[in-house]
Amino acid sequence: MSRADLLASRVPRYTSYPTAPQFQPRIGAETYERWLRQLAQGSPLSIYVHIPFCDTLCWFCGCHTRVVNGYSPVASYLELVRSELAAVAEITGRDHSITHLHFGGGSPTILEPRDFIAVVAQIRETYSFAGSAEFAVEIDPRGLSDAKIGALAKAGVNRASVGVQDVDPKVQRAINRIQPFETTRSAIERLRAAGICNLNVDIMYGLPHQTVRHVKETVDAMVSLRPNRLAVFGYAHVPHMKRHMMLIDQKDLPTTAERLAQFDEAQSALIAAGYVPVGLDHFALPDDPMAIAARSGKLRRNFQGYTTDSADTLIGIGASAIGGFRQGYVQNQTAVPSYRERIRSGKLATARGIAFSREDTIRHAVIERLMCRLEVDLSEVAETFGLVAGHFADELVELEHLSREHLVEIDGWKIVVPGSERAAVRVVCAVFDTYLDASAARHALAV
């Protein structure tokens, strides 16, 4: 079986384990409230705020978002967000510090400057911020006014994540995201001028009409702007889950082998430009905190992807937002009308979640180490949890076919994914996923 064939399987992105398809409605608002009340006094928190609105629909998008033609729905939604923040604070108390605050979407930059500042002010009035706290916002460069940049800076944003995808006009038309390079360059320059100098850029491979040449041109264009980090995401074509993806003709998509060649090209070009590979699909300048965390073994992974955040608690605010605790995961109502109904009735908006079993916790540790370090010592994990290393004997046997193709190296109980084959890490993780058989069809290609 070829390398491309082995990487053609459908597996989760493993931003969590267990993954979201395993969440169940029996884990609801009562469980969420109990977990909030069980937080240790003074324990650090991360907060994620979801803004599920855009002014245009990108056909590649897998996020929970919808297009609005006016600002009224956004303003109404923000009132719900502020009510949810207040309800959560009432339960947790105010004796917590924030280590990470992240606004995602959708397009958080759809918010009017005054509204963004007001929501952040409420959070700052509720919780203290750790001195090293990261405050990140996802940026759509299109329509990013100086006033909005000024509001980001005034609110204390210190990291911006700029969406790009591809710089070629034909590819942009095929995904309904027209974004000239000058728009991206201008946004990055103005963010830096405002003092927001820690910049991430998101690009993609596997898009319609995209070739290795397109990916190389996109990487070269982004390297010329010298962001601190680049994420190289593979497009996940799942029209059965996201109906707008039907607007992309499947025959225009690259084959698995072509996708793999595109990722390999991006990786080679970024390494040649001085970026350090981080986990599966991130690249950072050597002095960036993410590269440092990767070198020191402190890199983590959550629903926003790779992170330097060490907090054990993530509070999700807004429709579809996911929270993470030592005990498990919770997710809010996905649809804005359902979210609105719960918040206006004075209830927490939790719709579903999962409580960790002991085996979930063990396998989460294995999968996170693989995703973040590209290696795991199973005997070390076994010792941590009071197991015998043979607990994973079946998985080692299952990994042998990947070992024969040099996608993974096995040395006793130690598993290593070679850096040159980092695209295979999700396939390796899937071997340890006890839930996968029932949900594999819902996931995207491994590469």
BAZA-738490 format. One record per residue (C-alpha): x negated, y negated, z; residue in three letters. Coordinates in steps of 0.001 Angstrom, whole numbers. Each point is the difference from the previous one (the first is absolute). Layout:
REC       X       Y       Z  aa
REC       X       Y       Z ALA
...
% end
This chain:
REC       X       Y       Z  aa
REC       0       0       0 MET
REC   -1402   -3417    -943 SER
REC    -666   -2851    2407 ARG
REC    2908   -1936   -1539 ALA
REC    2336    2981     407 ASP
REC    -887     341    3672 LEU
REC     685   -3697     532 LEU
REC    3335      97   -1844 ALA
REC    1879    1297    3043 SER
REC    2500   -2235    1763 ARG
REC   -1093    -883    3522 VAL
REC     693   -2813    2492 PRO
REC   -2142   -3102     343 ARG
REC    -471     910    3665 TYR
REC     444   -3451    1437 THR
REC    1567    2057    2776 SER
REC     329    3570    1148 TYR
REC    2650    1299     119 PRO
REC    1002   -1962   -3082 THR
REC    3159   -2075    -425 ALA
REC    2082    2724   -1749 PRO
REC     -78    1886    3317 GLN
REC    1641   -2818    1965 PHE
REC    3385     964    1459 GLN
REC    3026   -2069    1160 PRO
REC     -40    1662    3414 ARG
REC   -2933   -2265     851 ILE
REC    1949   -3226     266 GLY
REC     329   -3216    1978 ALA
REC     127    1688    3415 GLU
REC   -3286    1794    -624 THR
REC   -1598   -3161   -1361 TYR
REC    1076   -2003    3043 GLU
REC   -1368    2687    2326 ARG
REC   -3368     -22   -1770 TRP
REC    -124   -3798     186 LEU
REC     693     106    3749 ARG
REC   -2732    2601     473 GLN
REC   -2715   -2264   -1385 LEU
REC   -2769    -527    2504 ALA
REC     -56   -3483    1474 GLN
REC   -2373   -2228   -1939 GLY
REC    -592    2576   -2741 SER
REC    -928   -1409   -3437 PRO
REC    2531     -90   -2828 LEU
REC      -2    -267   -3758 SER
REC    3024   -1600   -1635 ILE
REC    1152     486   -3571 TYR
REC    2682   -2335   -1417 VAL
REC    1720    1146   -3192 HIS
REC    1364   -2572   -2461 ILE
REC    2057    2024   -2522 PRO
REC     462   -2657   -2708 PHE
REC   -1652    -983   -3275 CYS
REC     906   -2495   -2698 ASP
REC    -791    2512   -2770 THR
REC     -35    3784     -59 LEU
REC   -3293    1704    -799 CYS
REC     891    3315   -1620 TRP
REC   -2898    1867    1634 PHE
REC    1072    -980    3519 CYS
REC     686    2716    2558 GLY
REC     813   -2377    2859 CYS
REC    3336    -666    1666 HIS
REC     892   -3326   -1601 THR
REC    2614   -1710   -2134 ARG
REC     106   -3008   -2300 VAL
REC    1750   -3178    1143 VAL
REC     872   -2986   -2158 ASN
REC     314   -2472    2863 GLY
REC   -1408    -539    3461 TYR
REC    3173     410    2042 SER
REC    -306    3826     432 PRO
REC   -3601    -445    1114 VAL
REC     884   -2643    2577 ALA
REC    2837    2156    1361 SER
REC   -2316    3004     212 TYR
REC   -2587   -1978    1962 LEU
REC    2593    -715    2672 GLU
REC     428    3764     373 LEU
REC   -3763     473     233 VAL
REC    -202   -2606    2743 ARG
REC    2848    1691    1871 SER
REC   -1757    3365    -243 GLU
REC   -3261   -1498    1236 LEU
REC    1837   -1439    3006 ALA
REC    1743    3312     731 ALA
REC   -3256    1939    -102 VAL
REC   -1749   -2560    2219 ALA
REC    2818     259    2526 GLU
REC    -773    3715     329 ILE
REC   -3800     -69    -110 THR
REC    -521   -3108    2066 GLY
REC   -2553   -2585   -1018 ARG
REC   -3107    1486    1625 ASP
REC   -1486    1352   -3212 HIS
REC   -2626   -1282   -2402 SER
REC     162     278   -3770 ILE
REC   -3018    1474   -1760 THR
REC    1507       2   -3508 HIS
REC    2903   -1913   -1535 LEU
REC     934     887   -3561 HIS
REC    2700   -1481   -2238 PHE
REC     847    2305   -2916 GLY
REC    2715     536   -2545 GLY
REC    1316    -657   -2485 GLY
REC   -1624   -3391    -214 SER
REC    -590   -1748    3349 PRO
REC   -1060   -3084   -1935 THR
REC    3619    -393   -1093 ILE
REC     539   -1594    3428 LEU
REC     244   -3759     205 GLU
REC   -2940   -1509    1909 PRO
REC    2139   -1230    2908 ARG
REC    1607    3425     433 ASP
REC   -3289    1886     -35 PHE
REC   -1425   -2356    2614 ILE
REC    3121     361    2164 ALA
REC     -50    3817      14 VAL
REC   -3701      84     843 VAL
REC     516   -2580    2735 ALA
REC    2616    2257    1590 GLN
REC   -2428    2925     -15 ILE
REC   -2748   -2143    1517 ARG
REC    2368   -1240    2705 GLU
REC     894    3600     826 THR
REC   -3381    1747      38 TYR
REC   -3587   -1120     352 SER
REC   -2467     596   -2826 PHE
REC   -3259    1842     605 ALA
REC   -3014   -2140    -829 GLY
REC    -915    2309   -2887 SER
REC    3576     411   -1234 ALA
REC     478     426   -3744 GLU
REC    2967   -1826   -1527 PHE
REC     580    1201   -3555 ALA
REC    2575    -910   -2627 VAL
REC     696    1610   -3376 GLU
REC    -208   -2616   -2744 ILE
REC    1688    -297   -3379 ASP
REC   -2191   -2562   -1810 PRO
REC    2817    -925   -2366 ARG
REC    1676   -3101    1351 GLY
REC   -2343    -262    2960 LEU
REC     203   -3719     724 SER
REC   -2486   -2074    1952 ASP
REC    2725    -582    2582 ALA
REC     373    3731     582 LYS
REC   -3748     441     294 ILE
REC     -49   -2857    2491 GLY
REC    2696    1738    2050 ALA
REC   -1987    3249      21 LEU
REC   -3070   -1816    1261 ALA
REC    1951   -2000    2601 LYS
REC    1604    3200    1318 ALA
REC   -3432    1570     487 GLY
REC    -186    2487   -2862 VAL
REC   -3583    1227    -302 ASN
REC     365    2714   -2658 ARG
REC    1935     -28   -3258 ALA
REC     712    2980   -2241 SER
REC     457   -1091   -3609 VAL
REC    1945    2191   -2424 GLY
REC   -1475     242   -3494 VAL
REC     435    3543   -1471 GLN
REC   -1535    -598   -3480 ASP
REC   -1208   -3018   -1962 VAL
REC     999    1215   -3486 ASP
REC    3104   -1742   -1447 PRO
REC    1337    3181   -1647 LYS
REC    -176    1954    3254 VAL
REC    1542   -2927    1871 GLN
REC    2935    -110   -2415 ARG
REC     498    3752     419 ALA
REC     406    -401    3771 ILE
REC    1846   -3349    -113 ASN
REC   -2688   -1883    1889 ARG
REC   -1388   -2830   -2088 ILE
REC   -2935   -1407    1909 GLN
REC   -2799   -1705   -1956 PRO
REC   -3462     284    1506 PHE
REC     -57   -3759     506 GLU
REC    2984     337    2355 THR
REC   -1896    2496    2123 THR
REC   -3241   -2003     -66 ARG
REC    1793   -3195    1000 SER
REC    1791    1692    2906 ALA
REC   -3232    1453    1377 ILE
REC   -1880   -3283    -309 GLU
REC    2773   -1943    1724 ARG
REC     306    2565    2804 LEU
REC   -3723    -301     644 ARG
REC     191   -3781     -91 ALA
REC    2684     200    2707 ALA
REC   -2290    2088    2202 GLY
REC    1533    3405    -772 ILE
REC   -3193    1659   -1137 CYS
REC     557    3681     820 ASN
REC    1609    1182   -3220 LEU
REC    1225    3349   -1255 ASN
REC     996     714   -3589 VAL
REC    2290    2861   -1067 ASP
REC    -447    1528   -3449 ILE
REC    1518    3137   -1513 MET
REC    -795    2810   -2382 TYR
REC    2385    2375   -1744 GLY
REC    2217   -2801   -1342 LEU
REC    1749     125   -3389 PRO
REC   -2319    -692   -2962 HIS
REC   -2929    -220    2408 GLN
REC   -3372    1425   -1050 THR
REC   -3431     324    1583 VAL
REC    -943   -3201   -1818 ARG
REC    2911   -1882    1581 HIS
REC    -998    1187    3469 VAL
REC   -3637    -992    -551 LYS
REC    1035   -3457   -1237 GLU
REC    2242    -456    3028 THR
REC   -2739    1065    2402 VAL
REC   -2519   -2310   -1686 ASP
REC    2437   -2916     176 ALA
REC     648     592    3694 MET
REC   -3672     466     830 VAL
REC    -642   -3421   -1530 SER
REC    2247   -1422    2754 LEU
REC   -1886    1954    2700 ARG
REC    2844     962    2346 PRO
REC   -1031    1687    3250 ASN
REC    2019    3111    -783 ARG
REC    1633    1671   -2976 LEU
REC    2630    2716      99 ALA
REC     258    2224   -3067 VAL
REC    3441    1602     148 PHE
REC    1345    2649   -2334 GLY
REC    3401    -805   -1470 TYR
REC    2613    2431    1326 ALA
REC    2672     596   -2632 HIS
REC    3028    1152    2010 VAL
REC    3114   -1169   -1904 PRO
REC    2100    2543    1931 HIS
REC    -699   -2127    3080 MET
REC    -394   -3464   -1553 LYS
REC    2482    -410   -2847 ARG
REC   -1658   -3110   -1422 HIS
REC   -2968    2189    -953 MET
REC    2219    1410   -2753 MET
REC    -829   -3244   -1804 LEU
REC   -3516    1414    -467 ILE
REC    -154    2497   -2847 ASP
REC   -1685    3137    1276 GLN
REC   -1689     608   -3347 LYS
REC   -1969   -3232     526 ASP
REC   -1573    1307    3207 LEU
REC   -3547    1413      81 PRO
REC    -515    3727     489 THR
REC   -1411    1313    3267 THR
REC   -3421     346   -1633 ALA
REC     201   -3596   -1237 GLU
REC    1074   -1209    3458 ARG
REC   -2962    1779    1517 LEU
REC   -2377   -1583   -2512 ALA
REC    1474   -3419     825 GLN
REC    -562     466    3726 PHE
REC   -3532    1307    -577 ASP
REC    -766   -3076   -2104 GLU
REC    1361   -2366    2641 ALA
REC   -2003    1726    2719 GLN
REC   -3238     -71   -1996 SER
REC     420   -3652    -974 ALA
REC     761   -1117    3546 LEU
REC   -2915    1897    1508 ILE
REC   -2281   -1505   -2655 ALA
REC    1312   -3441    1009 ALA
REC   -1019     547    3614 GLY
REC    3269    1178    1534 TYR
REC      62    2870    2488 VAL
REC    2595    2758    -484 PRO
REC    2391     261    2951 VAL
REC    2193    3058     336 GLY
REC    2021     996   -3049 LEU
REC     549   -3189   -1966 ASP
REC   -1455   -3059    1748 HIS
REC   -3264   -1799    -680 PHE
REC   -1524   -2685    2199 ALA
REC   -3061   -2198     158 LEU
REC   -2547    1519    2403 PRO
REC     503   -2681    2672 ASP
REC    3813     196     -78 ASP
REC    1598    1353    3210 PRO
REC    1569    2865   -1941 MET
REC   -3371    1162   -1350 ALA
REC   -1457    -307    3506 ILE
REC    2891    1989    1486 ALA
REC    -481    2708   -2626 ALA
REC   -3718     274     794 ARG
REC     636     188    3745 SER
REC    2826    2558    -258 GLY
REC    2580   -2479    1329 LYS
REC    2080    -388   -3171 LEU
REC    3708     745     490 ARG
REC    2957     549   -2309 ARG
REC    3587   -1170     431 ASN
REC    2993   -1001   -2107 PHE
REC   -1855   -2979   -1444 GLN
REC   -2839    2307   -1074 GLY
REC   -3542    -181    1332 TYR
REC    -505   -2235    3002 THR
REC   -2572   -1041    2574 THR
REC    2761    -246    2592 ASP
REC    -509    2108    3127 SER
REC    3413    -647    1602 ALA
REC    2021    3155     644 ASP
REC    3322   -1808    -433 THR
REC    1358   -1510   -3207 LEU
REC    3267   -1942     233 ILE
REC    1913    -109   -3291 GLY
REC    2284   -3002    -469 ILE
REC    2494    -373   -2846 GLY
REC    1985    2239   -2324 ALA
REC   -1785    3319    -741 SER
REC   -2936    -879    2294 ALA
REC   -1714    2950    1699 ILE
REC   -1428     -20    3501 GLY
REC   -2545    2377    1465 GLY
REC    -495    1144    3597 PHE
REC   -1950    2686    1812 ARG
REC    3290    1895     193 GLN
REC    1008    -257   -3687 GLY
REC    1337   -2261   -2752 TYR
REC    3167   -2061    -427 VAL
REC    1424   -1716   -3067 GLN
REC    2593   -2751    -281 ASN
REC    3050      99   -2219 GLN
REC   -1277    -296   -3579 THR
REC    2874   -1911   -1616 ALA
REC     264   -3641    1044 VAL
REC    3817     173     542 PRO
REC    -423    2957    2391 SER
REC   -2866   -1741    1745 TYR
REC    2116   -3154     305 ARG
REC    2900    1923    1524 GLU
REC   -2216    1571    2675 ARG
REC   -1751   -3218     957 ILE
REC    3186   -2095      99 ARG
REC    1640    2595    2232 SER
REC   -2813    -478    2505 GLY
REC   -1616    3390    -628 LYS
REC   -3460    1041   -1037 LEU
REC     -56     778   -3725 ALA
REC   -1595    3446     253 THR
REC    1406    2428   -2570 ALA
REC   -2282    3015     294 ARG
REC   -3369    1236    1145 GLY
REC   -1930    2967    1317 ILE
REC   -1360    1017    3393 ALA
REC   -3394    1685    -167 PHE
REC    -327    3620     944 SER
REC   -3377    1059    1354 ARG
REC    -798    1578   -3370 GLU
REC     911   -3274   -1763 ASP
REC   -2495   -1857    2192 THR
REC   -2733    2540    -743 ILE
REC     549    -118   -3734 ARG
REC     311   -3775      17 HIS
REC   -3518    -115    1451 ALA
REC   -1332    2303   -2738 VAL
REC    1694   -1878   -2835 ILE
REC    -935   -3483    1244 GLU
REC   -3657    1015     315 ARG
REC      10    1398   -3507 LEU
REC    1698   -3073   -1441 MET
REC   -2311   -2427    1830 CYS
REC   -3303    1871     104 ARG
REC     369    2518   -2841 LEU
REC   -1023    2664    2492 GLU
REC    1159    1785    3119 VAL
REC   -1604    2443    2392 ASP
REC    2826    2399     837 LEU
REC   -1897    1459    2951 SER
REC    -223   -3503    1483 GLU
REC    3749    -538    -465 VAL
REC     686    3423    1479 ALA
REC   -2101    -813    3060 GLU
REC    1758   -3349     462 THR
REC    3410    1679      86 PHE
REC   -1026    3145    1879 GLY
REC     292    2307   -2994 LEU
REC   -2242    2609   -1510 VAL
REC   -1484   -1014   -3361 ALA
REC    1752    2977   -1555 GLY
REC    3208   -2010     324 HIS
REC    -802   -1242   -3517 PHE
REC   -1183    3285   -1510 ALA
REC    2827     160   -2549 ASP
REC    -759   -3533   -1181 GLU
REC   -3659     845    -570 LEU
REC    1017    2909   -2197 VAL
REC    2372   -2249   -1937 GLU
REC   -2790   -2536    -567 LEU
REC   -2239    2531   -1697 GLU
REC    1405    -641   -3480 HIS
REC    -788   -3723     404 LEU
REC   -3463     923    1223 SER
REC    -663    2083   -3095 ARG
REC     721   -3093   -2108 GLU
REC   -2292   -2116    2220 HIS
REC    2857   -2267    1127 LEU
REC    -739     881    3617 VAL
REC   -2983    1366    1884 GLU
REC     499    2488    2838 ILE
REC   -2747     606    2554 ASP
REC    1314    2243    2733 GLY
REC    2837   -2000    1530 TRP
REC   -1086   -3298   -1524 LYS
REC    1808   -1288   -3099 ILE
REC   -1463   -2757   -2167 VAL
REC    1478   -1640   -3084 VAL
REC   -2961   -1270   -2075 PRO
REC      88   -3725    -609 GLY
REC      29     592   -3744 SER
REC    3199    2041     451 GLU
REC    1830   -2282    2428 ARG
REC    3029     140   -2324 ALA
REC     489    3571    1260 ALA
REC     371    -895    3671 VAL
REC    3822     -44     -16 ARG
REC      31    3493   -1502 VAL
REC   -2302    1152    2806 VAL
REC    2219   -1671    2607 CYS
REC    3054    1719   -1454 ALA
REC   -1453    3371     990 VAL
REC     511   -1024    3649 PHE
REC    3528   -1348    -572 ASP
REC    2475    2502    1430 THR
REC    2973   -1915   -1443 TYR
REC   -1118    -395   -3590 LEU
REC    1784    2891   -1723 ASP
REC    3379   -1497     769 ALA
REC    -799   -3490   -1221 SER
REC   -2709     281   -2688 ALA
REC    2336   -1002   -2827 ALA
REC     512   -3414    1616 ARG
REC   -3655    -981    -196 HIS
REC   -2289   -1460   -2637 ALA
REC   -2952    1525   -1830 LEU
REC   -3109     524    2104 ALA
REC   -2034   -2217   -2336 VAL
% end
